[in-house]
Amino acid sequence: MKAVFLDRDGTINLDKDYVHRIEDFELLPGALESLKRIQVAGFALIIVTNQSGVGRGYYTEDDYHSVTAHMKSELAKNGVRLGGIYACFHHADGHQPYRLACGCRKPQPGMVMQAQKELGIDLPTSFVVGDKWTDIKMGMNAGIPKQHCILVRTGKASGEGEPVSGAVIVDDLRAAADYILRQ
């Protein structure tokens, strides 16, 4: 199965500093249409998101799960089904039990590898879309081809981190969907 691994904040929804309340969750323009187009083309849609706000004590796992349930509901109302959602709550400077250097926090490939194992994802035919270079590096660390790793400029910290030569850079999720569907 081929998939598109998507970052959440700054890629699908507006990044408003640690989105953890339903009222702060706002889909970016064109996100629903883009996700639907990718889904119709036969890709599983998989969210992979660092949520260090939990580890840092800014909000709880329950807060995260409430926003996630709301997101899933909003997407489902519009015919978008998610194949999986993976989140990393860890942070090296966080509170216990989340303080650790793990294999799931981007740019580490743990969330992608877990999805591959659980869902049978074919990584060479899959894509990654995110607003930070850590998203791109996660995809490459998991074995997704560099030309299938797409940085969108919609996040507040667009391009944060060290750039990756040869990665695809586009304006938003619409342009990422256009690129994916042309491949």
N, C-alpha and C positions, 0 to 999 in steps of 0.2 A: 504494500500500500504506500502510495506517495502522500506526503504531507507538506503543509506550510506551518512552520513553527513561528508563532507570533508573540512578540513582546506585548504587554498590555498597556501600561501607562506611557503615553507619548506616541504610541503606534496605533492603537485602536481607540483609546479614549484620551481626552485632554489630561495632561500631566499637571496636577494641581498640588504638588508636594505631598506625597504619601496619601494617596486617595484611599480613604478608609471609611467614608460615610456615603450612603446611597445618594444623598443629595449632591455630593461632589462628583459623582460619576456621570460624565458627559461624553457620549460618543463623538469622535471627530467627524467632520463633514465627509461624506462619501464612504465611511467605514462599513456600514451595513451593505450597501451596494457592492463594494469591493469584496467583502467576505463571501457574499452570496455568489458572485461571479467565480471566485476561486473554488468554492464548494461545488458548484455546478460542473466545473471542469474536472472533477473527480479527485480533488485533494481533500484529505482530512485536515481540519483546522485544529491546531493544538496551541494552546496558550502556555508559554513558559515565562514566568515572571519572578524576578527578585523582589521580595517583600521584606526588606531589612527593617522596615518600620516596626514589625512585630518583634524582631530580635533586639531592637534598640529601645523597646518599651513605649513607642509612640502610640500604638494601638494593639489590639488583641487579635488572636487567631479568629475569634468569633466575629470581630469587625471585618476582617478579611473575607471570611466565609459569607457574611451578609452581602457585601458588595459583589462577590462572585456570583451568588445566587441571583441577585438583581441583574447583573450583566447577562447571565445565561437566559434569564426570563425575557429580557429585552431583545436579545438576539433571536431566541426561539419564536417570539411573536412575529418576527420578520422572516422566518424560514431559515435561519442560520443555526446549524447544529455544530457544537464543538465536539471534536473527537477525544479531547482530553484537556485537562488543566493541571499544570504542574507549577508549584510555587516553592521557592526557597526562602525560609524565614531567618536563615543564619546570617551572622555578621561577626567578624573577628573581634570587633569592639562592642558587641552586644551584651545583653544580660543572659544569665543562665536560664534555661538550658540551651539557648540559641548561640552562645558564644563559642564558635569554632570555625576553623578553616575547613570547609567541606568540599565535596566534589560536585555539589549541585549549584552553588552560587556562580552565576555567569561572571567570567567567561569560561568557567569549567563546564564540561559537557554533560554533567550528571542528569539533568532533567531530560535532555534529548535522548540519552542512552536508556533511561528508564522508560520513556515513551516507546522507543524502538522495541525494547524487550516486551513490554506489555501489549503493544498494539500491532507489532509486526511491520514497522515502518521501514521502507527502502530508502536509506539515507542518500545514496547517489542521485535519486530522482526527486528529492525533497528540497525545500527552500527554507530560509530563515528571513524574517522581516523584523527589524527593530530600529530604535532611534539612537542607540549608543553603539560604540565600537565593541563593547563587551558582548553585545548580541551577535555581532558578526564573528568575533573570535570564538564564541561558544559554538556556532555552527561549524566553523572550520575545525575546531578541536574535536568535534563529533564526526568529522569526515564528510561533511556536506561540501560540495564543490564551491570554491571561492566565488564563481560567477553565479551561484545560487544564493549568495548571502547579500541581502539588500538593506542598506541603511536608508531610512526615511528621515526627512528633515522636519518632521512635525513635532518632535519632542522638545521640551524646554531645554534639555541638555543635548540637543542634537549633535551627534558626533563626539560626545564626551569620550575621552580616552585616546589612546594612540591609534592613528589611522592604519587601515589595512590596505596595502596596495592591491589594486585589481578588483576590489569589492565594488558592487554596483551601488550607486547613490542616486536616489530619486526624491522628488518633492514630498510625496505622501503615499498613503496606502492605495489610492486609485492608480497612481503611476506604478507602484509595485505590482499590483494585480495585472496591469497592462503588460509589464515586463514578463511576469510569470507565464501568462497566457500566450505570449509570443514564442516561448522556448519550446 
